[in-house]
Amino acid sequence: MDLETGFYQNRLKKESWRTVLTLAYQSLGVVYGDLSTSPLYVYTSTFADDIKHSETNEEVYGVLSFIFWTLTLIPLLKYVFIVLKADDNGEGGTFALYSLLCRHAKVNSLPNSQLADEELSTYKKNDINIPAQTSFGAKIKSILERHRVLQRLLLVLSLGGASMVIGDGILTPAISVFSAISGAELSLGKAHHLYIEVPVACVVLIALFALQHYGTHRVGFMFAPIVVTWLLCISGIGLYNIIHWNPTVYRALSPYYVYKFLKKTRKGGWMSLGGILLCITGSEAMFADLGHFSQLSIKIAFTSLVYPSLVLAYMGQAAYLSRHHVMENDYQIGFYVSVPDKLRWPVLVIAVLAAVVASQAAITGTFSIIKQCCALGCFPRVKIVHTSSKIHGQVYIPEINWTLMILCLAVTIGFRDTKRLGNAAGLAVITVMLVTTCLMSLVIVLCWHQNVLLAVCFVIFFGTIEALYFSASLIRFFEGAWVPIAISLVFMIVMCIWHYGSLKKYEFDVQNKVSIDWLLSVGPSLGIVRVRGIGLIYTELVSGIPAIFPHFVTNFPAFHQVLVFICVKSVPIPHVRHEERFLVGHIGPREHHLYRCIVRYGYRDARKDDLQFENDLVCSIAEFIRTGKRGLNGDAAEDLSKDLEDMTVLGTPNTHICGVQLYEDNELNSESVGTSKLREMHTTHKTKPKKRVRFFIPESPKIERNAREELRELMEASEAGIAYILGHSYVRAKQGSSFLKRIVINFGYDFLTRSSRPPCYALTVPHASTIEVGMVYHV
C-alpha cells in the first residue's frame, strides 16, 4: 500500500490547466461543503433575539453588509491570498504552520530529533525569492530558542487550535443537518415539525457516522456534484429574489450600512455578530485540506463559484426580507422562507445532501488532525485505518468516530435549536482562525523573513476583526458557547498529559540507556547464547542501548543472531521521501551482526503494514551491507554527532532497483530466476524450512567476502523469522515529586496508557511475533 505520494501529486498538480480545473472541481466536494451550507442558518442565528427586523430595513441591510465584508476580508483576502502561501511542502492546517516554525527555529516538541533530519530534502524550502532574515527576526528566533516557556506556549497554542478543530467536527454535523431538516417546518406546519426535526436529524447523523469506515473515497465521487448543485440552487434562488423583490439591494454592500447598523442597534448589534460569524464557518478547510489539492485549484474554485454564489444567496435573502417584515404563521427568519413554495421540497432534499457533505468534510478533518497529533506525540495511541490506497490523507479512526457520534447526538438532542448550536459552532470557528492568525504572524517573520511591521499589520488588521467576533461569541457562554470550550478543554488536557508523560518517559530512557561496550561484552561467558532469527528491538532512542534490553537478557539469557535496534520516529515535515526513509548503521564490529535502523515518517505519512515493512527493512539492511560502509565501534556510538555521520541514508527497495532485492517462497525445489542472483547463498537444512529467502544483488560491483558472509547470515536469520521486542512501561512519579506531578503521571498518564491501543497497534507489529518486556519507569 503506497500512500506517500504527495511529492508526485504535487508535480502532477502543475502539469496542465486541465489538471488544475479537475482539482478545482473535486475541491468543491471536499473543501467547501461547510462554507456552502452556511446560508441555511446565518440569518436565523443573527435575528434570533438581539435585533429585530424593522420597517426601515436598516438591520437587514446592515447584516448583509457585515456578511459581504466578512466573506471578502476573511476567506478571500486572508486565506486565499495570504494564508494559502504558508504551505508546508503542499500541506496546510494548524500543524503545518507549527511544523514550519519548528524547522526554522529550534522549537521542536519531538524529543528524539537529530541533525540528520535537517538534511531531508523537504526539511527547508530553498526559495530564492525569500530574502535574508531581518535582525529583529533573528532576535525573535533567538528568544524562542532560549526560553522553554515560550516553546511550550507555542505548542499549547497549536494544540488549542487542534482541539477547537475537533470541537468543530462535533458541532458542524449537528448544525448543518439540523438546519437543513428545519425546512420541513414550512411544509409540515409548526405543530408537526417539532416531532420530526430532532429524530430525523439523529437518524441522518447516525447513518453518517456508521458509514465512515467505508472511507470518503467510496462516496467522494458524489460530493462535488452535490455541492455544485447546491451552489447553483442557492445562487439561482438569490438572483430570483433580487430581481423579483428588491433589485436595489446591492446598495447594502456599502460599508456605510455597517456604520448605520451598529449606530442603531448598539449592544444588540454587537451581540448579533455571533450569528453573522457563521457565514465564514468552514473557511479554515481551504487551508487545512490544501494537501489534497493545490493552491491554484482552491483559489479558482472559491473565486469563480463559491464566493459569488454565497454573495448572491445572502443578497437574495436580504432582498426577500426587505419586503417581508412580518413572517406568515410566525415562522422564523431564515433561508427557507425566501425559497418559492414550489421549490421547497426539492431544495430541502438538496440541502440535506449538502449538509451531509459538509459534515463529512468536518469529520474527515477531525480524523486528520488527530492523526497528526499522534504522529507528533501529542495524543494517545489510536487505531488509524487508511481507507484509500491512492489518496494519502484519508483515514478512519474507530474510537474517535464513535466518540464524535455520541457527542454530536448529545449536542443535537440537548440544544434542539439553531440559535444555541450556532453560538457553539461560531466560537469554535473563530478560535481556530485566531490561532491561525497568531501562528501566521510568526511565519511571516521567521519563515518568510519579512519585516516585523508586516506581521504586526497582519495581526492588528485580521486579529481585530476576529477578536470582535470572538467577543460576541464568548458573551454567549451560557447560551451554548460553553460547549466548544468544554470539549476543547478536555481534549487539551488529554493532549498535554500524554505529551508530558511521553516526554518524561523518553528522558528516563536517555538517562538509563546502556553503553555499547556492555552490549559487546555480553557473550557465552555470561551464559548468553545467540539463537536463529532476527530480533527487532523497538526504542525511541536514536543512540545507545535502551534499558529494556538488559532487562530482557537478564530474564531470557539469549538473543537473536541478527539484532536490530529500531527507532520509528516522526519528523516535523508532512512527508519523508521513500529515498530517505531509513537510516542504517552498524553497532560495533561487523561480525557481531548488530545494527541500528531509524525509520523516519512525516506527520502525514502512512505507516506500512507489517509484512511489507519487514521486507523493506531487511532489504535496506542488505543494501547497507552491500555498499560496504562500516558502522560504529565501541564508544563512538555514544557521540551523537558521530552516530549521525556513520549512518547511511537508504530508501525502500523500489527506490534502488539496481540494489539488493528480496525474494521469498515456500518451495524448497523452486528454480531461481535471473543472472544477478547469489546462487551459493541458498541455505540447506535437513528439515524443510517454512519459507525460503533469497537476495538478488547486481553483478557489478563485486562485493567483499566479509559482506557476502554477512548477507548469508542475514538471509538465514530472515528465513528463521522475525521477533519484535517491545517495552511495556509502567510509568510512575518518583519519590519527592510534587502533588500535581503525581496526579498527572500516576493517574492521568496511567489511565490514558491503559485506555489507549498498545504499542504494537501503533507500530503495526504482528501479535504472534511480539515479545513485550515489562519495566517500571520512575520519572
N, C-alpha and C positions, 0 to 999 in steps of 0.2 A: 504494500500500500504506500504509494508515493504521494505524500501530501505537501511536501515542502517545495511548492512550485512557484513561489512568489516572484522570484527573480525572472524566471522565464515568462510569467504572466505579465510582468511589468514591461518586458521588451515587446510582447505582443500588443500591449495597450497602445503603443506608439506607432504601430505599423501603418495604419491607414485610417481615413475618415470613416470607413465602413465599420471598422472595429470600434472606434470611439462612439459612433452613433448606436451600435449594438449594445455597448456597455451602458450608454446613457438610458436606453430603453429598459434594460434589465434593472438599473438602479431605481427606477420608478417603483418597482415592486418591493425592493428591499429597504431602501433608504427613506422614501418619502411617504410611507403609509401613515405614520403617526401625524406628520405635519399636514397631510392632505385631509385628514378627518377632523381637524380642529374646528372647522366651521360648524360642526354638529353641536358644540357646547359653549363656544365663546360668548355669544350674545346671551345665552341662558344664564351663564355664571355671572356675567357682568351686570345684568339687570335684575339679579335675584332680590336684593334687599336695599343696597346702599343708595342707588339712584333710581329715579322714576322717569318713565317716558312721557314727556310733556308735549303740549301742542306746539311749542316753539321749535322742537326738533334739535335743540342745542345739545342735548345729551346724546342722541343718536349720531349726529354729525361729529361730535367730539370723540365718541368711541371709535367711529370709523377712521377719523384722522389719527388717533392713537394706534389703531391696528395697522394702518398703512405704513406709518413711520417706524413702528416697531419691526414689522416684516422687512422693511427696507434697510434699517440700520443693523439689526442683529443677524438674521440668516444671510442676507445678501452682502452687506458690507463687511461684517466681522468674519463670518465663516467662509463665504465663497471667495472673497478677495484677499483675506489675510490668513486666517487660521489654517485653511487647507494647505497652505505653503509650508507649514511646520510639520510635514510628514516625517515619519521615521522609516526611511527606506520603503516608502509606499504605504506604511501603516499609519493609522490615526487613533485618536482617543486619548483619555487621561494618561494612561500608562505610556503611550508613545511620547508624550511631552516629558514625562518623568524620566524615561529612559534616555531621551536626548540630553537632558540636564545631567544625568548620571555619567554620561560619557564625556561631556565637555567640562565637567567639574567633578572632582573625586568625591561624589556624594552617594556612591553606590551602596544600596542596602544589602546586597548579596555578600556574605562574608568570605566565600571561597573564590573571590575574583583573582585573576592572575595578570601578569604583564603580557602573556601570550594572547589573552583575549583582545587586547588593544591592537593586535596585528591582524585581526579578522578584517576581511576586505570591506565589509559593510559597517565596521565599527564607527568610522567617522566619514562624513561626506567630504569628498575632495572637490569642492565647488569653487571655481576660480572667481566667481562673482562675489564671494563673501570677503569683505575687507578684513584687514588686521584688527585684532581686538583692541578696543579703546582702553586707556589707562583706568578709567572708572570701572569698566567691565572687569578688568584684571583684579581690581580691589574687591569687587563683589565676589568674584570666584575665590579669591584668597580667604575672604571672611567665611564663605560657605564651607570651604575645605578645612578650616581651622576649628570651627565650632560644631561639635556634635549635636548640640541642642537645635541648631538651625537645620541640620541634616534630618533630624528626627521630625522636626516641624514640617519640612518639605514632604517627608514620607506620609505623615499623618494627613496633610492636606490632600495628597493624592489618594490615600485610602478613603478619606471623606467623600471625595468625588466619586470614587468607585462604589461606595456604599449607597450614595444617592442614586446612582445608575441602577443598582439592584432595587431600590425603592420604586424607581420609575418603572421597572419591569413588573412590579406588582400592581401599580396604580394605573398604568396605561391600558392594559387589557380591561380593567374594571370600568374606567370612564368611557373608553371607546365603545365597547359592546353595549353598556348600559344606555349611553346617549343615542346610539343607533336604534336600539329597540324602543326607546321612548317615543319614537314617531308613531307607534301604534295608538298613542293617546288620541290623536286626531281622527283616526279611522274607527276605533272601537268605542270611544267615549270615555269620560273620566271614571265612570262607575265600574268599568270592566278592566281597564288597562292596569290598575293597581294590582290585580291578581295575576297578571300575565307578565308584567315587566321584569320583576326580580327572578321568578322561576325560569323564564326563558333565557335571561342573561346568564344565570347559573348553569343551565344546560349547555349553552354555547361555550362558556368558559371551560367547563369540564371536558367537553369534546375537544376543544383546542389543546388543552394540556395533555390529554390522553393520546393525541396524535403526534406529540413531539418526538417520540422515539423513532418515527419513520424518517425524520430529518427534513430540513427545509427544501432540499433539492427534489424531494419526491413530488411536492406540490408547488414548487417555486415557479414552474412554467406558467401557472395561472395568476401569479401575483401581479406582474406588470400589466396585463390586460385589464385586471380588475381596477387597479389604481388609475390607469388611463381613462377607463370608462367613467370612473367616479369623478375625476377632474373635469372631463368634458361635460359631465352631467351638471356639476355644481356651477361651472362657468357658464354653461348654456342657460340654466335657470337664473343665474345672476344677471346675465345680459338681458334676458326677457324682462326681469323685474325692473331693471334700469330703464329700458325703453317704455315699458307699459306704465310704470308708476311714477318715476321721477328722473327724467333724463338729466337734470341739473345736479344730481347727487355728487358728481365728480368735483364740485367746488369744495366739498368737505375734506378733500385730500390736503387742503392747505393747512399748514401748521397753526394758522391763526385760530382754527376751531379747537385746537388743543388748549390754547390760552383761554378761550371763551368757556370751554368745558370746565376747566379747573377753577376759573373765577366764579362760576355759578354754583358748582357742586361742592367745592372746597373739600372738607374731610371725607364726605361721601364719595367724591370723585377719586380721591387718593385711595380709598379702601377698595373701590371697584377695579383698580389696576390689577388686583389678583385674578380677576376674570379675564381681563384683556391680555394678560400674560400668556394665557393658554393658546393664543394664536401662533406662538413660536414653539410650542411643545413638539419635540421631535427634531429640532434644528441640530442638536448635538450629533444626531445619527449621521449627518453629512460628513462629519469628521471621524466619528467612531467607526463607520463602515467603509472608510477610504481604502482599506486593504483589498477589498473585493473588486474595486473598480479603478478609476483613475481620477485625478483632479479635473481634467478637462471634461470627462463624461458627466461627472456630478454637476459641474458648472453649467453645462449645456442643458441638462435635464431641468435644473432649477430655474434658470433664467428664461428658457424658451416655453416651458409648460407649467411648472408648479407655481411659480411666483405670479404670473398673470392670471392663472385660474383662481388662485386664492384671492387676489385683489378683486376680481370680478364677482366672486362669490360673496365676499363681505360687502362690496358696494351694492349688490343686488338685495341683500338682506336689509341694509340700511335704507335703500330706496323704498322697499315694501313697508318698513316700519314708519317711514316718514309720512305715509298716507294712511296708516292704520294705528291710531293712538289707543284704541280700546280693542283688545283681543276678544273675538266672539267666544262665548261659552267660558270666558275667564281662563283661556289657555295661557300657558307661559310664553313669554317672548323667547323665540328660538328659531332653529333652522327650518323645521317642518312647517311652521305657519306661513312661510314665504313660498312654499312649494305648491304649485297649482294642484287642485283637488284630484284631477285625473291621473296625476303622476306620482301621487304619494306612495302607493303600494310598490310600484317598480323602484322608486328611489329608496324606499325602506329596505328592499332586498339588496340593492347595490350598496347601501350604507352599511348593512350588517357584514357583507363580504369585505368591504373596505376596512371595517373595524377589526375583522379577523386578521387581515394583512398587517394592520398597524400593530395589533397585539403580538403577532408572530415576530415582527421586527424587534419589538421591545424584549421579548423572551429570549430570542437568539442573542441579542446584545448582552443580556444578563449572563447567559452561559459563557459568552466570550470573555467578559470582564472577570468572571470567577476563574476561568482557566488561566488568564494572565496573572491573577493574584496567586494562584497555586504555583505557577512557574517561578514567581519572584519570592516564594517562601512566605506569603502573607495570608494564606488561607489553608485550613486543614485539608488533608488528602481526601479527594472525592473521586468517584468513578467517572472518567471522561470517555465518552464514546464518540468517535468520529463518524458522522453519518454520511459523509461524501468522500469518495476516493479521488475526486477531481478538484474540489474546492476546499482549500486548506483550513478555512476558518469556521466551518460548520460543525458544531459539536453539540452533544446532548449529555446532560448531567442529571441522572435519575433523582438523586437526593434533592437537588435544587429545584427540579421541575415540580415535584410533589409539594415541596415547601412553598413555592410560589403559588401553586394552585390553591392550597389551603388558605394562605394569607389573602389571596385575591378574592376568593369566595367570602371570607370573613369581612373584608372591606366592603364588598358589594352588598351583602346582606345587612351589615351593620349601618351603613350610611343610607342606602336606598334613595339617594337623590343626587343630582348632578352638581349641586352647589358645593356640598362638602367634599365630594370626590374631586371637584375642580380645585378647591383650596389645597387639598393634599397634593395633587399632581403638580400644581403650579409651584409650590415650594421646592419639590424635588427637582423640577426642571431648572429653575433659576439658580439653585445652589450649584448644580453641575456647571452651569455657564460661568458663575463667579469663579469657581476653581480653575476652569479653563483660562479665564482672563488673567488670573494671578500667575499661572504657570507660563502663559504666553509672554507675559512681560519679562520673565527671566530668560525665556528662549530668545527673545529679541536682542537682549544684551549679551548673553553667554554663548549662544549658538550662532546667531546671525551677525554678532559683533557690531550692532548698530549703536548709535548714540543713545545714552540713557534717557535723554529728553523724549525720544520717540517712544520708549517703553512707558515713561511717565504719562505722556499724552494718551497712549493706548489705554492705560489703566484708568485714568481720570475720565476719559470720554465714555468708554463702554462700561467701566465699573460704576460710574454714577447712574447710568440708565438701569443697569441690573440691580444696583443697590436700592433704587427707588421701587422697583418691582418686588425685590426681596422683602423690603419693609412692609409693603402692602400685603404680601403673603404671610409674613410672620405675625402680623396683627390678628390673623385668623387662626391663631394657635389652637384655641378651644373649639373651633368650628371645622376641624378636620386637618388642619396643618400640622397637628402633633403626630400624625401617623407616619409621614416620611422621616420625621426627626427620630421617633422611637425605633423605626425599622433600621435606619442607618446607624443609630447608636448601638443597637445590638450587634449588627454586623461589624461595626468599627471595633467594638470590644473583642469580638471573636478574632478579628484580623490582628489586632495589636497583641493580644495574649499569645496567639500562635507564633507571630513573628518574634516576640520577646523570648518565648520558650525555646524556639528553634535556634535563635542566636546564642543563648546561654548553653545549649546542648553542643553547638559547634565549638564554642570557646572551651568547653570541657574536653572535647576530643583533641583540640590543638594542644592543650596543656598536658594531656596524658598520653600523647602519642609515643610510640616506641621507636627507638633508633634503628637504623638499617643494620648496624653492627649486631644487634641482638638477633635479628632475623637470620643473618648469615651464619651466626654461631650455632643456631639450632640444628642438630643433626642426630645421627644414631647414638652418639654418646649420651644423649639425654632421653633415649628411648623413643625418639621421633622417627617415624618412617614416612616414605612418600608412596602414595597409592596412585593407581592409574586414574586418569581423567584430568579435567580442567576445573580448577576451583576459582570462582569469581567472588571476590570479597568486596562487597559494596561499602563505600565510605564516602563521606563528604569532604575528606581531606584531599588536597592536591599534592601533598608531600608527606613523607613519614608513614609509619605503620599505625593503623588505628588500634585503640586499646582492646577492641573486641577480639582481635586475632590472638594475642597471647592468652586471653581468657578461653578462647576456643581450643587452642592447643593444649592448655592445661587439662581440660576435660576430655578431649579426644586427641591423644598423642600421635596424630598423623595429619598430614595434609597432602594435597594432590601433587602429581608430578609436574604439572604446569600451574603456576599460581599467578592470578591477575588481580591486582588491586585496582578496582574500577570506581571511578567517580563520575556519576551522571549529574551534570550541573546545568544551570540556566545562566545565560549571559544577557545583559541588558540591550539586546537588539531583537528585532522581530523574527529574523530567520538567520540560521547559520547555513552556509552553502555546504552541499554534500562533500565538496573537495576539502573542506576544513573541519569535518565532523569530529575526527579522532586526533588526540594527542597520545602518542605511544612512546614508551621508553623502557630500557632495562633497569632493573633494580639489582645492583651487584653484578658479579661476573656472569657471562653468558651461560655457563654450564649449570647454574642454579635454576634456570628457567623461571625466573621471577620477572614480572612485567608490571608496569603501571600504565593504565589506559584512562584517559579523561575524555568523556563523551560530552560534547557541547551542543546544547539546544537553545534556540531563541524562544522568547516568551509566546510566540505564535506558532511554533513548530509542533508537529505531532510526534509523539513517541511511537516507535515502531513496535510491532508485535514481537514476541519472544523468539520465534524461530528465525525470522529474518534478522533480528538483532544479533543472535548467536552467530549466524553465518557472516554477517558484516564484521563483527568483532574478530572472529578467527581469521578471516581474510586480511583484515588490517594488520593484525599481529604478524601474519605470514609475510605480508608485503614489507613490513618493517624489518623482519629478519632478512629478507632477500636483498634489501637495499644496503645492508651491511653496516648501518650506523650503530656504533657502540653506545651503550647506556651509561649509567652512573656506577661509580664504585665507592663503596664504603660511605664515609661521612659526607661525600659530595652531595648526596641527596638531601642532606639537612639544609643546604644552602638553596633557598627558593629560586634565586636568580639562575644558579647553575642548573637546577632542576628544569627550569623552563628552557634553557639553552640546549640541553641534551635530549629534549623530547622532540619527536618528529611529527609534523602535521601530516595526517593521512586522511584520505577520503573513503567513502563507501566503495565497494567493488565496482559499481557501474561507472565510477569516475576514473578508474585506472584499468581500462580494458586490456592494456598491454602488460598489466601486472599479474599478480597471483590471483587465480580464480579457484573457487572451491566447488567440488562436485561430490555428491554422495548418493549412494543407493543401498539397497538391501540385498543385492545379488552377489554371491561370492564369486560366481564364474562370469560376471558381466565383462564384456570387452570394453576397453578404453578407446576413446576417440581423440585424435589429434596428435601431432608430432611434438608438441611442446610439453608433453606430459613427463613427469618424473617416474619412469617405469619402475626403477629399483626401489621406490618408496612404498610399494604395496606391502601391507603388513600380512603376515601369515600366522594363523593361530590354529591350534588343534580343534577348537570348537568354533562353530560358525558365529561371527560377530553379528550384533544387532543391526549395525549399519556399517557401511564402508565409506571412508572419506579419502578423497584424493585431491591433491593440489595440482593445478595446471599453471606452469610458470613459463615465461618466454625463454626461447633458446638462447637469446643474447640479451644482456651479457651473462657470461658464465658466473655461477655463484660459488663461493668458497666451500670447502669440505665441511668446516665447522657449521656454516649456515645450513648446509644440506642436512647435517645430523640434527640440528636444532629444528628444522622443518619436519623431519621424520618424527621427532619427539612430540611436536605439536600435533601432527596428524594422528599419531597413536592415541594421544590424550583426547583428541576430539572424538575419535571412534568410541572411546570408553564412556563418553558422556560428560556433561557439564553440570556442576553443582553450584548453586547460588547460596552464598553465605551472607546473611543479613543480620544486623544488630537489632535486637528488640529491647529498646531502652525504657527504663523506668526512671523518670526524672523527678528528683526531689530537691527541695531547697536545703542548702547546707546549714549546719548549725550557726547561729548568730545572725541569720538573715532577718530582715525587717518583717513586720507583720504583713504588710502589703505584698511583699515578695513571696512569702509563704502561701498566702491566699491564691496569688496568681499562678504559682508553679504547682503547688501540691493539690489544688482543687481545680482551678481553671484550665491550665495546660493539661493536667492529667485527665480531666473529663473530655477535653477535645481529642486527646490522643486515643482514648478508649472508644470514642464515638466515631472517629474517622476511619477511613479504609486503612488496612495495614500497608506497610511499605511495598510489599510485593505487588499490590494493585497499581500503585503509582509508577513502579518501575517495570510493569508488565512482565513479571517474573512468574514462571510456571510453579504452581504449588508443589507438585510432586517432586521437584528437584531442589526445593528450598530447605536450607538449614538456618534456623533462627537462633541466635546467641543472645541470651538474656543478660542484661547488665544494668546496675543501678548507677545513675548519674547524680552526683551531689553538686549542684550548680550554685 
